[in-house]
Amino acid sequence: MSMEKEDGLSLLLVSCDKYMDIVRVFEQSAVKYWPDCPYKKYLLTESVGCWDEGTPGTTGTPHFFDEILMAGKGKSWSDCLLYAVRQIPTRYVLVMLDDFILSAPVDGSKIDAACCIARDKSAAIFKLSDRDSKAAAVETGKGLSFSEIGRDEPYRVSVNPPAIWDSLYIESLLEGQSVSAWDFEREGTVWSRNLSQSVWRLEGESLFRFFDPTGDGAVGRGRLVRGFREFCGREGFTLETERNEMTWKDGARKAVKGFIYRLNPALILRIQQWLFERREKH
């Protein structure tokens, strides 16, 4: 079990050892676009930090993260996340992924307002974006608009977009489970239907802007999304990596998958769940 939680908010960037090249770019973007972030900032990795001596491509000194949490090698994505939230003393955690590179200033006052709403609603998750919203009823408060996400909505639980999470809810959701980030979104959505806490999202705006306007991050299948090197050059970010760039074929496949998902996300989720359960049985 975790420690007794303080009533506050921390930031957690979820990563792994092989993504330290990307984490270093994230850190540069955070220093540029969120230099006054008031929350304690944690980086989750397996066994190395982004500025460890001897890490390939390391340059400069750490600027953004206050503490690095090393979950250890050989653990699942969910085991690492569970380890991290049990080390963090605050009740609420802003969970972000490593390859979502900031491209515009962050309005910290709106993050604070969203956290207050999450606390007032006793929310399990408060997503900081209106991505995929089909809300019929919208509430307003503290200068923001927001809506509740129904229990049957696809990808109710997800790590994209960034969201404020109740860390105790993460523990309830993941206790005894061991899944990848992708399975977490699918399985977690199913598991969440048996838990009482509500899930919410912003309406009409997103509190973060990233390099990739489609919201899929800077890396796909281990390769850099096309245009990311040029983006880093324009922003003045140092990118030291041995990753190849996605081919035109990779990009087309990614676009087609995104189009199919947007046509009927609920159907896609059911098909993925059926395939997952079939794979587990065999």
C-alpha atoms as an extended CHARMM CRD file, in Angstrom:
* protein
*
       282  EXT
         1         1  MET       CA              0.0000000000        0.0000000000        0.0000000000  PROA      1               0.0000000000
         2         2  SER       CA              1.0050000000        3.6280000000       -0.5260000000  PROA      2               0.0000000000
         3         3  MET       CA              1.7960000000        6.2690000000        2.0720000000  PROA      3               0.0000000000
         4         4  GLU       CA             -0.8900000000        8.5680000000        3.4470000000  PROA      4               0.0000000000
         5         5  LYS       CA             -1.4600000000       11.1840000000        0.7540000000  PROA      5               0.0000000000
         6         6  GLU       CA             -1.1500000000       14.9700000000        0.9800000000  PROA      6               0.0000000000
         7         7  ASP       CA             -3.8780000000       17.1060000000       -0.5860000000  PROA      7               0.0000000000
         8         8  GLY       CA             -1.8850000000       18.4910000000       -3.5050000000  PROA      8               0.0000000000
         9         9  LEU       CA             -0.7640000000       17.9510000000       -7.1080000000  PROA      9               0.0000000000
        10        10  SER       CA              2.4730000000       16.5320000000       -8.5330000000  PROA      10              0.0000000000
        11        11  LEU       CA              3.5990000000       16.0300000000      -12.1240000000  PROA      11              0.0000000000
        12        12  LEU       CA              4.6960000000       12.5960000000      -13.3530000000  PROA      12              0.0000000000
        13        13  LEU       CA              6.3250000000       12.0300000000      -16.7330000000  PROA      13              0.0000000000
        14        14  VAL       CA              6.0320000000        8.3340000000      -17.5770000000  PROA      14              0.0000000000
        15        15  SER       CA              8.9670000000        6.9380000000      -19.5620000000  PROA      15              0.0000000000
        16        16  CYS       CA             11.4660000000        4.0790000000      -19.8090000000  PROA      16              0.0000000000
        17        17  ASP       CA             15.2100000000        3.6920000000      -20.3180000000  PROA      17              0.0000000000
        18        18  LYS       CA             15.0810000000        3.4650000000      -24.1120000000  PROA      18              0.0000000000
        19        19  TYR       CA             13.2370000000        6.7870000000      -24.3910000000  PROA      19              0.0000000000
        20        20  MET       CA             15.7700000000        8.9540000000      -22.5670000000  PROA      20              0.0000000000
        21        21  ASP       CA             16.6870000000       10.6460000000      -25.8520000000  PROA      21              0.0000000000
        22        22  ILE       CA             13.0810000000       11.8330000000      -26.1380000000  PROA      22              0.0000000000
        23        23  VAL       CA             12.8110000000       12.7270000000      -22.4460000000  PROA      23              0.0000000000
        24        24  ARG       CA             15.7180000000       15.1230000000      -22.8610000000  PROA      24              0.0000000000
        25        25  VAL       CA             13.7670000000       16.9250000000      -25.5810000000  PROA      25              0.0000000000
        26        26  PHE       CA             10.6500000000       16.9930000000      -23.3880000000  PROA      26              0.0000000000
        27        27  GLU       CA             12.6740000000       18.5530000000      -20.6060000000  PROA      27              0.0000000000
        28        28  GLN       CA             13.9480000000       21.2710000000      -22.9100000000  PROA      28              0.0000000000
        29        29  SER       CA             10.3800000000       22.0040000000      -24.0470000000  PROA      29              0.0000000000
        30        30  ALA       CA              9.1690000000       22.1520000000      -20.4450000000  PROA      30              0.0000000000
        31        31  VAL       CA             11.9490000000       24.5420000000      -19.4340000000  PROA      31              0.0000000000
        32        32  LYS       CA             10.9950000000       26.7770000000      -22.3780000000  PROA      32              0.0000000000
        33        33  TYR       CA              7.2130000000       26.6170000000      -22.1180000000  PROA      33              0.0000000000
        34        34  TRP       CA              6.5220000000       25.8490000000      -18.4390000000  PROA      34              0.0000000000
        35        35  PRO       CA              9.4800000000       27.2790000000      -16.4870000000  PROA      35              0.0000000000
        36        36  ASP       CA              7.3080000000       28.2890000000      -13.5350000000  PROA      36              0.0000000000
        37        37  CYS       CA              5.6520000000       24.8830000000      -13.0090000000  PROA      37              0.0000000000
        38        38  PRO       CA              4.9660000000       24.9640000000       -9.2430000000  PROA      38              0.0000000000
        39        39  TYR       CA              4.4250000000       21.2510000000       -8.6800000000  PROA      39              0.0000000000
        40        40  LYS       CA              7.0470000000       18.7300000000       -7.6800000000  PROA      40              0.0000000000
        41        41  LYS       CA              8.1160000000       17.0620000000      -10.9160000000  PROA      41              0.0000000000
        42        42  TYR       CA              8.8960000000       13.3520000000      -11.1340000000  PROA      42              0.0000000000
        43        43  LEU       CA             10.3810000000       11.3320000000      -13.9870000000  PROA      43              0.0000000000
        44        44  LEU       CA              9.5400000000        7.6130000000      -14.0530000000  PROA      44              0.0000000000
        45        45  THR       CA             12.1410000000        5.3540000000      -15.6700000000  PROA      45              0.0000000000
        46        46  GLU       CA             13.4130000000        1.8130000000      -15.2280000000  PROA      46              0.0000000000
        47        47  SER       CA             17.0630000000        2.1560000000      -14.2330000000  PROA      47              0.0000000000
        48        48  VAL       CA             18.6350000000        5.3180000000      -15.6820000000  PROA      48              0.0000000000
        49        49  GLY       CA             17.9740000000        9.0450000000      -15.5130000000  PROA      49              0.0000000000
        50        50  CYS       CA             17.8600000000       11.3330000000      -18.5160000000  PROA      50              0.0000000000
        51        51  TRP       CA             21.1100000000       13.0790000000      -17.5550000000  PROA      51              0.0000000000
        52        52  ASP       CA             23.0370000000       10.1390000000      -16.0510000000  PROA      52              0.0000000000
        53        53  GLU       CA             26.7560000000       10.2420000000      -16.6900000000  PROA      53              0.0000000000
        54        54  GLY       CA             27.5740000000        7.7730000000      -19.4360000000  PROA      54              0.0000000000
        55        55  THR       CA             24.1010000000        7.8070000000      -20.9600000000  PROA      55              0.0000000000
        56        56  PRO       CA             24.5540000000        7.9770000000      -24.7630000000  PROA      56              0.0000000000
        57        57  GLY       CA             23.8840000000       11.4380000000      -26.1390000000  PROA      57              0.0000000000
        58        58  THR       CA             23.8130000000       13.1450000000      -22.7470000000  PROA      58              0.0000000000
        59        59  THR       CA             24.4930000000       16.8810000000      -22.8310000000  PROA      59              0.0000000000
        60        60  GLY       CA             23.8720000000       19.7200000000      -20.3910000000  PROA      60              0.0000000000
        61        61  THR       CA             22.4960000000       19.4770000000      -16.8670000000  PROA      61              0.0000000000
        62        62  PRO       CA             19.0550000000       18.6930000000      -15.4590000000  PROA      62              0.0000000000
        63        63  HSD       CA             16.6860000000       21.6440000000      -15.3250000000  PROA      63              0.0000000000
        64        64  PHE       CA             13.0910000000       20.4760000000      -14.9380000000  PROA      64              0.0000000000
        65        65  PHE       CA             12.6620000000       17.2800000000      -12.9030000000  PROA      65              0.0000000000
        66        66  ASP       CA             13.0100000000       17.3080000000       -9.1240000000  PROA      66              0.0000000000
        67        67  GLU       CA             13.2500000000       13.5510000000       -8.6530000000  PROA      67              0.0000000000
        68        68  ILE       CA             13.7610000000       10.4390000000      -10.7730000000  PROA      68              0.0000000000
        69        69  LEU       CA             11.8110000000        7.3170000000       -9.7920000000  PROA      69              0.0000000000
        70        70  MET       CA             13.4410000000        4.0990000000      -10.9790000000  PROA      70              0.0000000000
        71        71  ALA       CA             11.0090000000        1.1880000000      -10.9650000000  PROA      71              0.0000000000
        72        72  GLY       CA             13.5780000000       -1.4280000000      -12.0370000000  PROA      72              0.0000000000
        73        73  LYS       CA             14.0410000000       -3.5440000000      -15.1530000000  PROA      73              0.0000000000
        74        74  GLY       CA             11.6760000000       -6.2640000000      -16.3240000000  PROA      74              0.0000000000
        75        75  LYS       CA              8.4240000000       -4.8040000000      -15.0160000000  PROA      75              0.0000000000
        76        76  SER       CA              5.2790000000       -4.1390000000      -17.0180000000  PROA      76              0.0000000000
        77        77  TRP       CA              4.1850000000       -0.6080000000      -17.8530000000  PROA      77              0.0000000000
        78        78  SER       CA              1.4010000000       -0.7500000000      -15.2680000000  PROA      78              0.0000000000
        79        79  ASP       CA              3.7180000000       -2.1340000000      -12.5670000000  PROA      79              0.0000000000
        80        80  CYS       CA              6.0390000000        0.8310000000      -13.1440000000  PROA      80              0.0000000000
        81        81  LEU       CA              3.1680000000        3.3230000000      -12.9480000000  PROA      81              0.0000000000
        82        82  LEU       CA              1.8830000000        1.7130000000       -9.7600000000  PROA      82              0.0000000000
        83        83  TYR       CA              5.3760000000        1.8820000000       -8.2540000000  PROA      83              0.0000000000
        84        84  ALA       CA              5.6060000000        5.5860000000       -9.0900000000  PROA      84              0.0000000000
        85        85  VAL       CA              2.2720000000        6.7100000000       -7.6430000000  PROA      85              0.0000000000
        86        86  ARG       CA              3.1080000000        4.8740000000       -4.4150000000  PROA      86              0.0000000000
        87        87  GLN       CA              6.2640000000        6.9940000000       -4.0700000000  PROA      87              0.0000000000
        88        88  ILE       CA              4.5230000000       10.3060000000       -4.7450000000  PROA      88              0.0000000000
        89        89  PRO       CA              3.0930000000       11.9270000000       -1.6040000000  PROA      89              0.0000000000
        90        90  THR       CA              0.2780000000       13.9630000000       -3.1920000000  PROA      90              0.0000000000
        91        91  ARG       CA             -3.2710000000       12.6890000000       -3.7160000000  PROA      91              0.0000000000
        92        92  TYR       CA             -3.4440000000       14.0600000000       -7.2600000000  PROA      92              0.0000000000
        93        93  VAL       CA             -0.9510000000       13.4040000000      -10.0470000000  PROA      93              0.0000000000
        94        94  LEU       CA             -0.7600000000       15.0520000000      -13.4760000000  PROA      94              0.0000000000
        95        95  VAL       CA              0.2960000000       12.1220000000      -15.6770000000  PROA      95              0.0000000000
        96        96  MET       CA              2.0520000000       12.8900000000      -18.9740000000  PROA      96              0.0000000000
        97        97  LEU       CA              3.8160000000       10.7470000000      -21.5930000000  PROA      97              0.0000000000
        98        98  ASP       CA              7.4350000000       11.3030000000      -22.6150000000  PROA      98              0.0000000000
        99        99  ASP       CA              7.0160000000       11.9220000000      -26.3540000000  PROA      99              0.0000000000
       100       100  PHE       CA              4.4080000000       14.6670000000      -26.0280000000  PROA      100             0.0000000000
       101       101  ILE       CA              6.7190000000       17.6280000000      -26.5660000000  PROA      101             0.0000000000
       102       102  LEU       CA              5.3700000000       21.0370000000      -25.5640000000  PROA      102             0.0000000000
       103       103  SER       CA              5.0490000000       23.6130000000      -28.3410000000  PROA      103             0.0000000000
       104       104  ALA       CA              3.3590000000       26.5310000000      -26.5520000000  PROA      104             0.0000000000
       105       105  PRO       CA              3.2960000000       28.1370000000      -23.0780000000  PROA      105             0.0000000000
       106       106  VAL       CA              1.2920000000       26.3770000000      -20.3570000000  PROA      106             0.0000000000
       107       107  ASP       CA             -1.2500000000       28.3850000000      -18.3720000000  PROA      107             0.0000000000
       108       108  GLY       CA             -0.6190000000       27.1390000000      -14.8460000000  PROA      108             0.0000000000
       109       109  SER       CA             -3.6660000000       28.9210000000      -13.4370000000  PROA      109             0.0000000000
       110       110  LYS       CA             -5.9120000000       26.6830000000      -15.5470000000  PROA      110             0.0000000000
       111       111  ILE       CA             -4.1010000000       23.5650000000      -14.3070000000  PROA      111             0.0000000000
       112       112  ASP       CA             -4.7740000000       24.7350000000      -10.7420000000  PROA      112             0.0000000000
       113       113  ALA       CA             -8.4340000000       25.3670000000      -11.5860000000  PROA      113             0.0000000000
       114       114  ALA       CA             -8.7760000000       21.9000000000      -13.1480000000  PROA      114             0.0000000000
       115       115  CYS       CA             -7.2780000000       20.3090000000      -10.0430000000  PROA      115             0.0000000000
       116       116  CYS       CA             -9.7790000000       22.1690000000       -7.8510000000  PROA      116             0.0000000000
       117       117  ILE       CA            -12.6410000000       20.8990000000      -10.0050000000  PROA      117             0.0000000000
       118       118  ALA       CA            -11.2710000000       17.3470000000       -9.8740000000  PROA      118             0.0000000000
       119       119  ARG       CA            -11.1390000000       17.6000000000       -6.0860000000  PROA      119             0.0000000000
       120       120  ASP       CA            -14.6610000000       19.0820000000       -5.8500000000  PROA      120             0.0000000000
       121       121  LYS       CA            -16.0450000000       16.3110000000       -8.0780000000  PROA      121             0.0000000000
       122       122  SER       CA            -14.0460000000       13.5800000000       -6.3090000000  PROA      122             0.0000000000
       123       123  ALA       CA            -12.9560000000       12.6970000000       -9.8270000000  PROA      123             0.0000000000
       124       124  ALA       CA            -10.8950000000        9.6230000000      -10.5880000000  PROA      124             0.0000000000
       125       125  ILE       CA             -9.5590000000       11.2780000000      -13.7570000000  PROA      125             0.0000000000
       126       126  PHE       CA             -9.8680000000       14.8150000000      -15.1170000000  PROA      126             0.0000000000
       127       127  LYS       CA             -8.6680000000       14.9450000000      -18.7190000000  PROA      127             0.0000000000
       128       128  LEU       CA             -7.1320000000       18.2710000000      -19.6980000000  PROA      128             0.0000000000
       129       129  SER       CA             -8.4600000000       18.2600000000      -23.2650000000  PROA      129             0.0000000000
       130       130  ASP       CA            -11.7320000000       18.0700000000      -25.1700000000  PROA      130             0.0000000000
       131       131  ARG       CA            -10.3230000000       15.4170000000      -27.5060000000  PROA      131             0.0000000000
       132       132  ASP       CA            -12.9970000000       12.9550000000      -28.7190000000  PROA      132             0.0000000000
       133       133  SER       CA            -15.7070000000       14.8100000000      -26.7980000000  PROA      133             0.0000000000
       134       134  LYS       CA            -19.3400000000       14.1340000000      -27.6440000000  PROA      134             0.0000000000
       135       135  ALA       CA            -20.7540000000       15.6740000000      -24.4640000000  PROA      135             0.0000000000
       136       136  ALA       CA            -24.4690000000       16.3300000000      -24.2390000000  PROA      136             0.0000000000
       137       137  ALA       CA            -24.2750000000       18.1900000000      -20.9070000000  PROA      137             0.0000000000
       138       138  VAL       CA            -21.5390000000       20.6960000000      -20.0960000000  PROA      138             0.0000000000
       139       139  GLU       CA            -20.8820000000       22.3240000000      -16.7200000000  PROA      139             0.0000000000
       140       140  THR       CA            -18.8890000000       25.4640000000      -16.0050000000  PROA      140             0.0000000000
       141       141  GLY       CA            -16.8240000000       26.6050000000      -13.0530000000  PROA      141             0.0000000000
       142       142  LYS       CA            -13.5340000000       28.3200000000      -12.1650000000  PROA      142             0.0000000000
       143       143  GLY       CA            -13.2960000000       29.7030000000      -15.6850000000  PROA      143             0.0000000000
       144       144  LEU       CA            -13.4480000000       26.2610000000      -17.3390000000  PROA      144             0.0000000000
       145       145  SER       CA            -16.0840000000       24.1470000000      -19.0840000000  PROA      145             0.0000000000
       146       146  PHE       CA            -16.1660000000       20.4030000000      -18.4590000000  PROA      146             0.0000000000
       147       147  SER       CA            -18.3180000000       17.2960000000      -18.7580000000  PROA      147             0.0000000000
       148       148  GLU       CA            -18.5780000000       13.8400000000      -17.2570000000  PROA      148             0.0000000000
       149       149  ILE       CA            -17.4470000000       10.8840000000      -19.3610000000  PROA      149             0.0000000000
       150       150  GLY       CA            -20.0160000000        8.0820000000      -19.4020000000  PROA      150             0.0000000000
       151       151  ARG       CA            -19.0840000000        4.6230000000      -18.1160000000  PROA      151             0.0000000000
       152       152  ASP       CA            -19.6470000000        3.0240000000      -21.5170000000  PROA      152             0.0000000000
       153       153  GLU       CA            -17.6650000000        5.5900000000      -23.4810000000  PROA      153             0.0000000000
       154       154  PRO       CA            -14.6700000000        4.0710000000      -25.3290000000  PROA      154             0.0000000000
       155       155  TYR       CA            -11.2300000000        4.7810000000      -23.9150000000  PROA      155             0.0000000000
       156       156  ARG       CA            -12.7210000000        6.3240000000      -20.7940000000  PROA      156             0.0000000000
       157       157  VAL       CA             -9.4010000000        5.4280000000      -19.1800000000  PROA      157             0.0000000000
       158       158  SER       CA             -6.4270000000        6.6170000000      -21.2090000000  PROA      158             0.0000000000
       159       159  VAL       CA             -3.0190000000        8.2400000000      -20.7910000000  PROA      159             0.0000000000
       160       160  ASN       CA             -3.5320000000       10.5120000000      -23.7960000000  PROA      160             0.0000000000
       161       161  PRO       CA             -4.4030000000       13.3660000000      -23.3970000000  PROA      161             0.0000000000
       162       162  PRO       CA             -2.6660000000       14.4300000000      -20.1650000000  PROA      162             0.0000000000
       163       163  ALA       CA             -4.9430000000       14.1770000000      -17.1600000000  PROA      163             0.0000000000
       164       164  ILE       CA             -5.0810000000       14.8030000000      -13.4370000000  PROA      164             0.0000000000
       165       165  TRP       CA             -5.4890000000       11.4320000000      -11.7060000000  PROA      165             0.0000000000
       166       166  ASP       CA             -6.5020000000       10.5050000000       -8.1990000000  PROA      166             0.0000000000
       167       167  SER       CA             -3.4870000000        8.3980000000       -7.2450000000  PROA      167             0.0000000000
       168       168  LEU       CA             -5.6120000000        6.1840000000       -5.0000000000  PROA      168             0.0000000000
       169       169  TYR       CA             -7.8020000000        5.4130000000       -7.9950000000  PROA      169             0.0000000000
       170       170  ILE       CA             -4.7430000000        4.3310000000       -9.9870000000  PROA      170             0.0000000000
       171       171  GLU       CA             -3.8990000000        1.9320000000       -7.1650000000  PROA      171             0.0000000000
       172       172  SER       CA             -7.4350000000        0.5300000000       -7.1340000000  PROA      172             0.0000000000
       173       173  LEU       CA             -7.4230000000        0.1620000000      -10.8960000000  PROA      173             0.0000000000
       174       174  LEU       CA             -4.0320000000       -1.5390000000      -11.1830000000  PROA      174             0.0000000000
       175       175  GLU       CA             -3.8100000000       -3.6280000000       -8.0180000000  PROA      175             0.0000000000
       176       176  GLY       CA             -3.0600000000       -7.2040000000       -9.1420000000  PROA      176             0.0000000000
       177       177  GLN       CA             -2.8750000000       -6.2480000000      -12.8230000000  PROA      177             0.0000000000
       178       178  SER       CA              0.1180000000       -6.2370000000      -15.1860000000  PROA      178             0.0000000000
       179       179  VAL       CA             -0.4640000000       -4.6860000000      -18.6040000000  PROA      179             0.0000000000
       180       180  SER       CA              1.1640000000       -2.5530000000      -21.2890000000  PROA      180             0.0000000000
       181       181  ALA       CA              0.2530000000        1.1070000000      -21.8630000000  PROA      181             0.0000000000
       182       182  TRP       CA             -1.9770000000        0.0900000000      -24.7830000000  PROA      182             0.0000000000
       183       183  ASP       CA             -3.7460000000       -2.6800000000      -22.8760000000  PROA      183             0.0000000000
       184       184  PHE       CA             -4.1130000000       -0.3240000000      -19.9000000000  PROA      184             0.0000000000
       185       185  GLU       CA             -6.3320000000        1.9990000000      -21.9300000000  PROA      185             0.0000000000
       186       186  ARG       CA             -8.5200000000       -0.8460000000      -23.1760000000  PROA      186             0.0000000000
       187       187  GLU       CA             -8.5810000000       -3.0140000000      -20.0610000000  PROA      187             0.0000000000
       188       188  GLY       CA             -8.6330000000       -0.0250000000      -17.7290000000  PROA      188             0.0000000000
       189       189  THR       CA            -11.7620000000        1.2710000000      -19.4360000000  PROA      189             0.0000000000
       190       190  VAL       CA            -13.4770000000       -2.0610000000      -18.6860000000  PROA      190             0.0000000000
       191       191  TRP       CA            -12.1710000000       -2.1910000000      -15.1070000000  PROA      191             0.0000000000
       192       192  SER       CA            -13.2780000000        1.3930000000      -14.4510000000  PROA      192             0.0000000000
       193       193  ARG       CA            -16.9240000000        0.4490000000      -14.9300000000  PROA      193             0.0000000000
       194       194  ASN       CA            -16.7700000000       -1.4520000000      -11.6390000000  PROA      194             0.0000000000
       195       195  LEU       CA            -15.3770000000        1.5020000000       -9.6740000000  PROA      195             0.0000000000
       196       196  SER       CA            -17.6090000000        4.2460000000       -8.3330000000  PROA      196             0.0000000000
       197       197  GLN       CA            -15.5530000000        7.3760000000       -9.0230000000  PROA      197             0.0000000000
       198       198  SER       CA            -16.4560000000        9.5700000000      -11.9770000000  PROA      198             0.0000000000
       199       199  VAL       CA            -14.2560000000       10.5730000000      -14.9230000000  PROA      199             0.0000000000
       200       200  TRP       CA            -14.3200000000       14.0860000000      -16.4300000000  PROA      200             0.0000000000
       201       201  ARG       CA            -12.8750000000       16.0640000000      -19.3320000000  PROA      201             0.0000000000
       202       202  LEU       CA            -12.4290000000       19.6750000000      -20.3110000000  PROA      202             0.0000000000
       203       203  GLU       CA            -14.7210000000       21.1010000000      -22.9690000000  PROA      203             0.0000000000
       204       204  GLY       CA            -13.8460000000       23.6820000000      -25.6060000000  PROA      204             0.0000000000
       205       205  GLU       CA            -10.0850000000       23.7450000000      -25.0810000000  PROA      205             0.0000000000
       206       206  SER       CA             -6.9310000000       21.7850000000      -24.3350000000  PROA      206             0.0000000000
       207       207  LEU       CA             -4.5030000000       22.9820000000      -21.6750000000  PROA      207             0.0000000000
       208       208  PHE       CA             -1.4210000000       21.6840000000      -23.5130000000  PROA      208             0.0000000000
       209       209  ARG       CA             -0.2330000000       22.1230000000      -27.0900000000  PROA      209             0.0000000000
       210       210  PHE       CA              2.2380000000       19.6050000000      -28.4650000000  PROA      210             0.0000000000
       211       211  PHE       CA              4.4510000000       19.0620000000      -31.4890000000  PROA      211             0.0000000000
       212       212  ASP       CA              2.0720000000       16.5890000000      -33.1230000000  PROA      212             0.0000000000
       213       213  PRO       CA             -1.3360000000       18.2240000000      -33.6860000000  PROA      213             0.0000000000
       214       214  THR       CA             -2.9680000000       14.7980000000      -34.1140000000  PROA      214             0.0000000000
       215       215  GLY       CA             -2.1760000000       14.0800000000      -30.4670000000  PROA      215             0.0000000000
       216       216  ASP       CA             -0.1600000000       10.9370000000      -31.0670000000  PROA      216             0.0000000000
       217       217  GLY       CA              3.2630000000       12.0540000000      -29.8590000000  PROA      217             0.0000000000
       218       218  ALA       CA              6.6810000000       12.4260000000      -31.4620000000  PROA      218             0.0000000000
       219       219  VAL       CA              7.4700000000        8.7030000000      -31.7660000000  PROA      219             0.0000000000
       220       220  GLY       CA              5.5890000000        5.9330000000      -33.5480000000  PROA      220             0.0000000000
       221       221  ARG       CA              6.6800000000        2.3020000000      -33.3900000000  PROA      221             0.0000000000
       222       222  GLY       CA             10.0690000000        3.4680000000      -32.1240000000  PROA      222             0.0000000000
       223       223  ARG       CA             10.6030000000        5.8810000000      -35.0290000000  PROA      223             0.0000000000
       224       224  LEU       CA             10.4760000000        9.6610000000      -35.0910000000  PROA      224             0.0000000000
       225       225  VAL       CA              7.3150000000       11.1760000000      -36.5410000000  PROA      225             0.0000000000
       226       226  ARG       CA              8.0840000000       13.0140000000      -39.7530000000  PROA      226             0.0000000000
       227       227  GLY       CA              8.9190000000       16.6630000000      -39.1390000000  PROA      227             0.0000000000
       228       228  PHE       CA             10.0690000000       16.1920000000      -35.5570000000  PROA      228             0.0000000000
       229       229  ARG       CA             13.7430000000       16.8750000000      -36.3180000000  PROA      229             0.0000000000
       230       230  GLU       CA             12.7770000000       20.0920000000      -38.0960000000  PROA      230             0.0000000000
       231       231  PHE       CA             10.5140000000       21.0530000000      -35.1820000000  PROA      231             0.0000000000
       232       232  CYS       CA             13.3960000000       20.6110000000      -32.7210000000  PROA      232             0.0000000000
       233       233  GLY       CA             15.6050000000       22.7660000000      -34.9400000000  PROA      233             0.0000000000
       234       234  ARG       CA             13.0350000000       25.5770000000      -35.0580000000  PROA      234             0.0000000000
       235       235  GLU       CA             12.5070000000       25.4300000000      -31.3060000000  PROA      235             0.0000000000
       236       236  GLY       CA             16.2100000000       25.3130000000      -30.4900000000  PROA      236             0.0000000000
       237       237  PHE       CA             15.9380000000       21.8790000000      -28.8500000000  PROA      237             0.0000000000
       238       238  THR       CA             18.9170000000       19.5210000000      -28.9650000000  PROA      238             0.0000000000
       239       239  LEU       CA             17.8810000000       16.1170000000      -30.3210000000  PROA      239             0.0000000000
       240       240  GLU       CA             20.5610000000       13.4640000000      -29.9420000000  PROA      240             0.0000000000
       241       241  THR       CA             19.1880000000       10.1440000000      -31.1000000000  PROA      241             0.0000000000
       242       242  GLU       CA             19.9000000000        7.1420000000      -33.2860000000  PROA      242             0.0000000000
       243       243  ARG       CA             16.2350000000        6.6890000000      -34.1840000000  PROA      243             0.0000000000
       244       244  ASN       CA             15.1830000000        6.6020000000      -37.8090000000  PROA      244             0.0000000000
       245       245  GLU       CA             12.3270000000        8.7290000000      -39.0990000000  PROA      245             0.0000000000
       246       246  MET       CA              9.0220000000        7.1750000000      -40.0400000000  PROA      246             0.0000000000
       247       247  THR       CA              8.7150000000        6.4590000000      -43.7610000000  PROA      247             0.0000000000
       248       248  TRP       CA              5.9050000000        7.8150000000      -45.9070000000  PROA      248             0.0000000000
       249       249  LYS       CA              4.3940000000        4.3360000000      -45.7340000000  PROA      249             0.0000000000
       250       250  ASP       CA              4.4970000000        4.4230000000      -41.9170000000  PROA      250             0.0000000000
       251       251  GLY       CA              2.8300000000        7.8310000000      -41.9380000000  PROA      251             0.0000000000
       252       252  ALA       CA              0.1000000000        6.7020000000      -44.3090000000  PROA      252             0.0000000000
       253       253  ARG       CA             -0.5980000000        3.6190000000      -42.1840000000  PROA      253             0.0000000000
       254       254  LYS       CA             -0.8110000000        5.8260000000      -39.0820000000  PROA      254             0.0000000000
       255       255  ALA       CA             -3.2230000000        8.2090000000      -40.8130000000  PROA      255             0.0000000000
       256       256  VAL       CA             -5.4750000000        5.3640000000      -41.9970000000  PROA      256             0.0000000000
       257       257  LYS       CA             -5.5980000000        3.8240000000      -38.5120000000  PROA      257             0.0000000000
       258       258  GLY       CA             -6.5190000000        7.1970000000      -37.0510000000  PROA      258             0.0000000000
       259       259  PHE       CA             -9.2720000000        7.6770000000      -39.6250000000  PROA      259             0.0000000000
       260       260  ILE       CA            -10.7480000000        4.2220000000      -38.9270000000  PROA      260             0.0000000000
       261       261  TYR       CA            -10.6690000000        4.8700000000      -35.1740000000  PROA      261             0.0000000000
       262       262  ARG       CA            -12.4950000000        8.1850000000      -35.5300000000  PROA      262             0.0000000000
       263       263  LEU       CA            -15.2540000000        6.5220000000      -37.5870000000  PROA      263             0.0000000000
       264       264  ASN       CA            -16.3930000000        4.3020000000      -34.7060000000  PROA      264             0.0000000000
       265       265  PRO       CA            -14.1250000000        4.1990000000      -31.6220000000  PROA      265             0.0000000000
       266       266  ALA       CA            -16.6120000000        2.0890000000      -29.6420000000  PROA      266             0.0000000000
       267       267  LEU       CA            -16.5540000000       -0.6440000000      -32.2970000000  PROA      267             0.0000000000
       268       268  ILE       CA            -12.7340000000       -0.5370000000      -32.4770000000  PROA      268             0.0000000000
       269       269  LEU       CA            -12.5520000000       -0.9210000000      -28.6980000000  PROA      269             0.0000000000
       270       270  ARG       CA            -14.8600000000       -3.9700000000      -28.7680000000  PROA      270             0.0000000000
       271       271  ILE       CA            -12.8040000000       -5.6110000000      -31.5270000000  PROA      271             0.0000000000
       272       272  GLN       CA             -9.5510000000       -4.9370000000      -29.6560000000  PROA      272             0.0000000000
       273       273  GLN       CA            -11.0520000000       -6.3040000000      -26.4390000000  PROA      273             0.0000000000
       274       274  TRP       CA            -12.2070000000       -9.4670000000      -28.2350000000  PROA      274             0.0000000000
       275       275  LEU       CA             -8.7420000000       -9.9810000000      -29.7390000000  PROA      275             0.0000000000
       276       276  PHE       CA             -7.1150000000       -9.3950000000      -26.3410000000  PROA      276             0.0000000000
       277       277  GLU       CA             -9.3520000000      -11.9250000000      -24.5920000000  PROA      277             0.0000000000
       278       278  ARG       CA             -8.8390000000      -14.4820000000      -27.3750000000  PROA      278             0.0000000000
       279       279  ARG       CA             -5.0510000000      -14.0450000000      -27.1010000000  PROA      279             0.0000000000
       280       280  GLU       CA             -5.1880000000      -14.4460000000      -23.3210000000  PROA      280             0.0000000000
       281       281  LYS       CA             -7.1480000000      -17.7240000000      -23.5960000000  PROA      281             0.0000000000
       282       282  HSD       CA             -4.5160000000      -19.1990000000      -25.9140000000  PROA      282             0.0000000000
